[in-house]
């Protein structure tokens, strides 16, 4: 039987702290800093790995929602129309039965997100005035949700300016379900 991922990451941290760091030349500041950075990333990964699939699924659902909202109001010249068609194709390419891995979900998140970006840039070039007005509020509303998700996701770094305002990762992931 293989040890679970949490135990494996904990063993990597322990090896870094008890074997690698003591072996690093104390005068080599860069090596010491990088070893501490590795430990920090391992600790962060240990808080996230088991929920990465749900995080990516939530990101995909949010991208699809924004994409559909943009398609409903997208209007303009040939560049906007082409970008609108491309976004619709990317949304339609996402299978109803979602992929079973975080990495596969992320591919869809990136594809839909890239198509959204292309539509946003096209809108600035030849989008209708109505589309331009709708675009800002839709993108900002989605951005607010994503910023909060990212703050929660990375709260274990201890760098958030208002950690008391953050929920747990579990609560954040369950709030949209």
Backbone as a ProteinNet text record, in pm:
[ID]
protein_1_A
[PRIMARY]
XXXXXXXXXXXXXXXXXXXXXXXXXXXXXXXXXXXXXXXXXXXXXXXXXXXXXXXXXXXXXXXXXXXXXXXXXXXXXXXXXXXXXXXXXXXXXXXXXXXXXXXXXXXXXXXXXXXXXXXXXXXXXXXXXXXXXXXXXXXXXXXXXXXXXXXXXXXXXXXXXXXXXXXXXXXXXXXXX
[TERTIARY]
83.4	0	88.4	54	129.7	82.2	173.1	130.1	50	-44.6	-126	-43.9	-101.4	-28.9	8.3	-79.9	-50	74.4	81.3	197.5	324	312.9	429.7	480.3	388.7	430.8	491.5	431.5	487	628.3	652.7	786.6	886.2	840.5	928	965.2	867.8	893.6	993.5	971.1	1060.4	1202.5	1215.7	1348.5	1416.3	1339.5	1397.1	1443.1	1358.9	1389.3	1500.9	1506.8	1601.9	1729.2	1726.5	1844.7	1900.7	1815.9	1865.9	1909.6	1822.1	1857.4	1980.2	1992.7	2115.3	2242.7	2226.8	2343.6	2379.4	2290.4	2315.4	2415.7	2510.4	2609.3	2536.6	2551.9	2480	2517.9	2631.3	2671	2605.5	2538	2471.8	2325.4	2303	2169	2066.3	2107.1	2012.7	1967.4	2059.4	2023.7	1933	1963.1	1879.2	1739.6	1732.5	1603.3	1522.4	1588.2	1518.1	1469.7	1547.9	1505.3	1381.4	1379.6	1262.4	1140.9	1165.6	1058.6	997.4	1081.9	1033.2	945.1	988.6	908.8	775	776.6	653.5	556.4	608.5	522.3	468.4	550.8	502.5	391.1	407.1	302	173.2	186.4	69.3	2.2	81.1	25.6	-46	5.8	-55.3	-194	-217.4	-350.7	-445.6	-392.2	-474	-498.2	-406	-408.7	-540.9	-598.6	-718.6	-842.3	-832.2	-947.4	-922.7	-810.7	-775.7	-879.7	-933.9	-1034.7	-1156.9	-1204.7	-1322.6	-1293.3	-1171.7	-1133.8	-1138.4	-1080.6	-1080.7	-1222.5	-1304.3	-1442.8	-1518.6	-1497.6	-1562.3	-1513.8	-1385.2	-1331.6	-1392.2	-1409.2	-1470.2	-1616	-1689.4	-1830.5	-1844.1	-1755.7	-1759.3	-1722.1	-1624.2	-1585.9	-1699.7	-1765.1	-1878.2	-1992.9	-2020.1	-2125.5	-2094.5	-1972	-1934.1	-1940.7	-1890.7	-1894.1	-2035.4	-2127.5	-2268	-2330.3	-2296.8	-2347.7	-2295.7	-2168.5	-2111.3	-2173.4	-2196.2	-2258.4	-2397.3	-2468	-2603.6	-2606.2	-2496.8	-2494.5	-2393.9	-2309.8	-2204.6	-2265	-2220.7	-2268.4	-2162.2	-2147.7	-2050.6	-2010.3	-1892.9	-1842	-1786.3	-1715.8	-1667.1	-1571.7	-1486.8	-1393.2	-1469.4	-1565.8	-1647	-1728.6	-1785.6	-1866.9	-1781.7	-1660.7	-1570.7	-1532	-1503.2	-1466.1	-1584.9	-1703.5	-1825	-1843.6	-1825.6	-1837.1	-1731.8	-1611	-1503.1	-1533.4	-1586.5	-1622.1	-1734.5	-1833.2	-1943.5	-1891.9	-1797.4	-1739.4	-1664.1	-1588.8	-1515	-1610.7	-1715.9	-1815.2	-1879.9	-1915.7	-1978.7	-1883.4	-1753.1	-1653.4	-1634.6	-1681.3	-1669.7	-1772.7	-1727	-1821.9	-1917	-2039.1	-2136.6	-2083.5	-2025.7	-1959.6	-1818.6	-1796.9	-1669.4	-1554.1	-1434.2	-1315.3	-1295.7	-1220.6	-1204.6	-1074.9	-998.1	-875.1	-869.6	-795.9	-777.9	-710.5	-609.6	-536.1	-626.5	-711.3	-802.1	-904.6	-954.4	-1046	-977.7	-852.3	-779.1	-762.6	-747.2	-736.3	-862.3	-979.1	-1104.2	-1114.9	-1072.4	-1074.8	-991.8	-872.8	-783.7	-842.5	-898.7	-954.4	-1071.7	-1163.2	-1278	-1230.3	-1138.4	-1085.5	-1015.2	-940.8	-871.8	-972.9	-1078.9	-1183.3	-1256	-1276.4	-1337.3	-1246.2	-1117.4	-1021.3	-1025.2	-1030	-1032.9	-1157.6	-1271.6	-1395.6	-1386.4	-1325.8	-1310.2	-1225.2	-1113.4	-1027.6	-1100.1	-1175.5	-1250.4	-1354.4	-1418.4	-1520.3	-1460.7	-1340.8	-1277.7	-1244.7	-1228.4	-1197.2	-1321.9	-1424.9	-1542.1	-1674.1	-1676.4	-1799.1	-1899	-2025.7	-2129.2	-2119.1	-2176	-2173.7	-2246.1	-2356.1	-2430.5	-2343.8	-2273.9	-2186.5	-2076.4	-2018.4	-1911.6	-1961.4	-2083.7	-2139	-2165.3	-2218.2	-2248.4	-2121.4	-2021.7	-1897.8	-1831.9	-1819	-1746.8	-1812	-1943.5	-2008.6	-2001.9	-2015.7	-2007.7	-1868.1	-1767.1	-1628.9	-1590.4	-1629.9	-1595.9	-1663.8	-1788.9	-1858.9	-1789.8	-1750.7	-1679.4	-1542.6	-1476.3	-1345.2	-1350.2	-1454.6	-1468.9	-1477.7	-1556.6	-1568.7	-1434.9	-1363.9	-1236.7	-1131.7	-1129.7	-1033.2	-1055.9	-1181.5	-1210.6	-1171	-1201.9	-1160.9	-1009.6	-938	-791.9	-736.5	-796.4	-750.7	-768.7	-883.9	-908.5	-811.3	-793.5	-709.5	-565.8	-517.4	-377.8	-361.9	-465.2	-457.3	-349.5	-314.4	-211.7	-74.1	-57.4	70.3	87.1	-26.2	-20	0.9	-17.2	9.9	-115	-232.7	-354.6	-365	-403.7	-412.1	-528.5	-628.4	-743.9	-785.9	-703.4	-733.3	-862.4	-903.9	-1027	-1150.2	-1138.8	-1252.7	-1265.6	-1173.1	-1170.7	-1237.2	-1307.2	-1363.8	-1257.9	-1290.6	-1201	-1212.8	-1116.6	-1123	-1247.4	-1274.7	-1391.2	-1519.9	-1535.6	-1656.2	-1666.3	-1555.1	-1554.6	-1598	-1546.2	-1580.1	-1724.8	-1776.5	-1913.5	-2016.4	-1971.3	-2065.6	-2132.1	-2067.3	-2124.3	-2202.9	-2206.6	-2274.3	-2416.1
-117.4	0	124.5	219.5	343	443.5	523.5	628.7	733.5	797.5	897	1021.8	1108.7	1227	1318.8	1336.7	1422.6	1373.6	1244.5	1188.8	1205.8	1186.3	1201.4	1345.2	1441.8	1582.7	1615.6	1565.6	1588.2	1531.2	1416.6	1357.3	1440.4	1499.7	1588.7	1712.3	1767.7	1883.9	1846.7	1732.1	1688.4	1667.7	1609.6	1589.1	1722.8	1818.9	1951.4	2016.2	2007.3	2075.1	2007.1	1874.5	1802.8	1758.1	1748.9	1698.9	1802.2	1855	1943	2077.8	2145.9	2279.3	2276.9	2181.4	2178.6	2155.6	2095.3	2068.7	2186.9	2284.4	2401.5	2493.1	2541.7	2635.9	2759.1	2789.9	2903.2	3037.6	3043	3166.8	3180.9	3075.8	3079.6	3120.3	3251.2	3303.9	3259.5	3255.8	3217.4	3072.1	2982.9	2841.9	2825.4	2897.4	2891	2944	3055.4	3113.8	3018.4	2958.1	2867.4	2741.1	2692.3	2576.2	2610	2729.2	2772.8	2792.3	2841.7	2859.3	2724	2624.6	2489.8	2438.3	2457.3	2413.9	2487	2616.7	2694.8	2645.1	2616.7	2566.4	2428	2344.2	2211.1	2220	2309.3	2326.6	2378.6	2472.1	2524.4	2414.9	2340.7	2230	2128.6	2108.5	2011.2	2056.9	2188.9	2237.9	2237.7	2228.8	2245.4	2118	2025.6	1918.1	1843.1	1816.5	1733.8	1808.2	1939.2	2017.7	2084	2052.7	2116.1	2088.2	1967.1	1935	2024.1	2038.8	2122.8	2269.5	2313.5	2451.3	2473.6	2381.5	2393.6	2382.1	2295	2280.4	2410.8	2473.2	2600.9	2707.9	2709.2	2806.5	2785.7	2660.8	2632.2	2676.3	2644.1	2685	2836.4	2907.2	3053.5	3106.9	3047.6	3090.3	3065.2	2950.4	2920.6	3018.5	3050.5	3146.1	3282.5	3332.6	3460.9	3454.3	3346.4	3331.9	3339.8	3269.8	3272.2	3410.8	3477	3613	3708.1	3692.9	3777.5	3747.5	3620.1	3584.3	3647.1	3658.6	3713.3	3862.3	3932.8	4077.4	4117.7	4025	4057.2	4101	4216.5	4270.8	4367.3	4373.4	4465.5	4426.3	4474.2	4453	4313.3	4296.2	4163.7	4099.6	4179.2	4123.9	4072.1	4149.3	4105.5	3982.4	3981	3866.3	3739.4	3752.7	3636.5	3585.5	3677.8	3639	3577	3627.5	3571.5	3426.9	3402.4	3265.3	3173.4	3224.9	3144	3109.9	3204.7	3178.7	3075.5	3090.1	2994.2	2853.5	2843.8	2713.4	2654	2737.1	2686.9	2640.6	2716.1	2677	2544.7	2532.9	2409.2	2290.8	2317.8	2210.4	2149	2218.4	2164.7	2052.5	1931.8	1820.2	1832.4	1782.9	1784.1	1703.6	1587.8	1506.1	1562.4	1632.7	1702.3	1604	1646.1	1561.8	1522.9	1418.9	1364.6	1405.8	1494.6	1539.4	1692.2	1744	1889.1	1944.5	1874	1921.6	1928.9	1830.1	1830.7	1942.7	1966.4	2078.3	2210.1	2222.8	2346.8	2376.9	2275.8	2297.5	2367.5	2323.2	2388	2528.9	2548.2	2681.8	2777.9	2735.7	2820.9	2847.5	2746.4	2763.7	2861.7	2843.8	2934.6	3074.5	3082	3210.9	3286.4	3215.5	3278.2	3332.2	3255	3300.9	3423	3425.9	3543.5	3664.2	3645.9	3755.1	3809	3719.1	3759.9	3842.7	3801.3	3876.9	4014.8	4021.5	4150.6	4245.6	4196.1	4280.6	4321.8	4228.4	4260.4	4368.1	4358.1	4457.5	4597.5	4609.8	4741.9	4794.4	4703.4	4745.7	4779.1	4693.6	4721.3	4676.9	4665.5	4627.8	4742.2	4707.5	4809.8	4881.8	4999.7	5076.2	5000.4	4936.6	4859.2	4746	4676.5	4567	4621.2	4731.3	4789.9	4824.8	4876.8	4911.5	4787.1	4683.3	4559.2	4485.2	4491.7	4417	4447	4572.7	4609.9	4551	4563.4	4514.2	4361.8	4292.9	4145.9	4098	4158.7	4118.2	4154	4271.6	4311.2	4221.4	4184.7	4097	3960.9	3908.3	3780.2	3794.8	3905.3	3930.7	3937.1	3997.3	4003.7	3864.3	3777.7	3639.7	3566.9	3586.3	3516.9	3565.4	3694.8	3748.9	3686.8	3676.7	3617.9	3470.1	3397.5	3256.1	3243.3	3328.9	3322.5	3358.8	3456.8	3493.5	3375.7	3309.7	3193.3	3081.6	3056.7	2947.2	2961.4	3085.1	3108.7	3163	3153.3	3209.5	3144.6	3021.8	2953.6	3019.5	3108.3	3179.3	3280.8	3320.8	3420	3561.3	3584.5	3716.3	3801.4	3748.6	3824.2	3938.8	4058	4172.4	4165.7	4080.4	4070	3923.7	3842.1	3699.2	3667.3	3753.6	3728.5	3731	3793.9	3802.8	3680.2	3586	3471.5	3349.1	3275.7	3147.8	3039.3	2918.8	2806.6	2769.8	2697.2	2650.9	2565.1	2477.8	2389.7	2471	2570.9	2653.1	2730.5	2782.4	2856.4	2766.9	2645.4	2554.6	2506.8	2495.5	2450.4	2561.7	2686.6	2798.2	2810.6	2760.8	2775.2	2651.9	2553	2426.7	2427.2
0	0	0	-85.4	-95.1	9.1	63.6	155.7	79.2	148.5	78.9	47.6	-32.2	-79	36.2	132.5	247.8	320.1	346.5	415.2	331.8	202.7	116.1	118.2	112.4	117.3	253.1	360.9	494.5	505.9	444.7	446.5	366.3	257.4	180.3	262.8	332.4	418.7	527.7	590.2	697.4	644.7	527	468	440.3	389.3	364.1	494.5	598.7	724.7	803.2	800.6	886.8	816.1	684.3	613	516	428	322.6	377.9	451.2	500.5	591.2	683.9	764.4	681.3	563.8	478.7	389.5	381.9	297.4	365.7	289.1	340.5	395.6	525.6	584.6	521.6	453	386.2	248.6	204.7	74.6	95	97.8	125.2	21.9	-103.5	-208.8	-191.6	-162.3	-142.7	-20.7	85.1	205.9	176	105.5	69.4	-18	-115.2	-205.5	-133.1	-39.7	38.7	121.8	180.8	257.6	165.7	45.4	-52	-90.3	-107.7	-138.4	-25.6	97.3	212.7	214.7	190.6	188.7	82.2	-36	-143.3	-111.3	-53.2	-15.4	88.6	184.9	286.7	222.1	130.5	60.4	-22	-96.8	-176.1	-88.2	30.7	121.1	167.5	169.6	207	87.9	-34.3	-154	-234.1	-233.6	-332.9	-337.3	-223.6	-219.3	-271.5	-282.7	-328.2	-463.2	-525.9	-653.3	-761.7	-764.6	-865.1	-848.9	-726.6	-702.5	-733.1	-705.2	-736.8	-887.5	-962.8	-1108.9	-1164.7	-1106.2	-1150.2	-1128.3	-1012.5	-984.1	-1081.8	-1111	-1206.4	-1344.9	-1385	-1515.6	-1517.2	-1413.1	-1406.6	-1414.1	-1345.9	-1347.3	-1485.5	-1550.8	-1685.9	-1785.1	-1772.3	-1861	-1838.4	-1712.8	-1681.3	-1742.7	-1721.4	-1779.1	-1931.4	-1988.3	-2133.9	-2188.5	-2124.4	-2169.7	-2151.8	-2040.8	-2019.4	-2127.3	-2163.1	-2267.2	-2403.2	-2432	-2559.9	-2573.4	-2463.1	-2466.5	-2502.2	-2476.7	-2503.3	-2610.3	-2654.4	-2751.2	-2883.9	-2928.7	-3054.9	-3105.1	-3234.7	-3291	-3430.3	-3468.3	-3602.9	-3623.9	-3735.3	-3773.8	-3671.9	-3608.9	-3511	-3388.7	-3342.6	-3229	-3265.7	-3383.9	-3425.3	-3436.3	-3488.7	-3499.3	-3361.5	-3270.5	-3134.1	-3061.9	-3088.9	-3029.9	-3076.4	-3203.9	-3258.1	-3197.5	-3181.2	-3123.3	-2977.2	-2901.8	-2762.9	-2756.2	-2840.3	-2841.8	-2872.7	-2964.7	-2999.2	-2880	-2806.8	-2690.3	-2580.5	-2559	-2458.5	-2498.7	-2626.1	-2674.2	-2673.8	-2675.2	-2674.1	-2535.2	-2433.1	-2297	-2284.2	-2255.1	-2248.6	-2130.5	-2149.8	-2040.2	-1922.4	-1951.4	-1848.2	-1832.4	-1724.9	-1704.8	-1690.4	-1732.5	-1716.3	-1569.5	-1547.4	-1412.7	-1343.5	-1405.3	-1340.9	-1337.6	-1241.6	-1230.7	-1355.2	-1403.6	-1521	-1643.3	-1662.8	-1777.3	-1764.7	-1644.7	-1623.2	-1655.1	-1611.3	-1632.7	-1780.5	-1862.6	-2007.5	-2058.3	-2011.6	-2051.4	-1994.7	-1870.2	-1809.5	-1893.8	-1930.8	-2009.7	-2147.8	-2211.3	-2345.7	-2344.6	-2250.7	-2241.7	-2201.5	-2105.7	-2062.4	-2174.4	-2255.5	-2368.5	-2469.5	-2494.3	-2587	-2530.1	-2399.1	-2335.4	-2352.7	-2327.3	-2345.1	-2488	-2584.4	-2724.3	-2753.5	-2697.6	-2717.1	-2650.9	-2534.8	-2466.1	-2551	-2602.4	-2686.9	-2814.2	-2872.9	-2994.8	-2966.4	-2852.6	-2815.6	-2813.2	-2764.1	-2758.6	-2897.7	-2993	-3129.8	-3210.9	-3202.7	-3285.3	-3221.4	-3089.1	-3020.5	-3017.2	-3008.5	-2998.7	-2863.9	-2856.8	-2731.7	-2621	-2653.5	-2553.7	-2497.6	-2586.3	-2542	-2452.9	-2490.5	-2409.5	-2269.6	-2260.8	-2130	-2045.4	-2106.3	-2033.9	-1994.1	-2079.3	-2060.9	-1926.1	-1894.3	-1772.4	-1648.1	-1636.2	-1514.8	-1505.1	-1617.4	-1614.5	-1575.2	-1634.3	-1606	-1462.7	-1417	-1279.9	-1176.7	-1199.9	-1105.5	-1097.8	-1211.3	-1212.8	-1147.8	-1174.4	-1115	-963.6	-909.3	-763.3	-703	-765.6	-716	-725.4	-837.4	-856.4	-757.6	-731.6	-634.9	-497.3	-456	-324.7	-323.2	-431.1	-437.1	-427.9	-499.4	-497.2	-359.5	-294.4	-159.1	-63.9	-72.5	13.6	-22.5	-150.9	-198.4	-150.1	-142.7	-104.2	37.2	119.5	253.8	339.8	311	390.4	377.8	280.4	268.8	381.4	443.1	549.8	499.4	370.5	313.8	291.8	320.5	296.3	395.9	348.8	439.5	539.1	510.9	599.3	613.5	677.5	685.1	760.1	849.9	924.9	834.1	717.6	626.3	536.7	549	459.4	521.3	439.1	482.2	464.6	500.8	473.4	325.5	275.7	136.7	117.1	212.6	202.1	191.5	278	275.8	144.7	95.7	-29.5	-144.7	-148.1	-257	-249	-128	-110.9	-127.5	-122.5	-129.5	-265.1	-369.1	-503.7	-544.4	-460.9	-498.3	-454
[MASK]
+++++++++++++++++++++++++++++++++++++++++++++++++++++++++++++++++++++++++++++++++++++++++++++++++++++++++++++++++++++++++++++++++++++++++++++++++++++++++++++++++++++++++++++++++

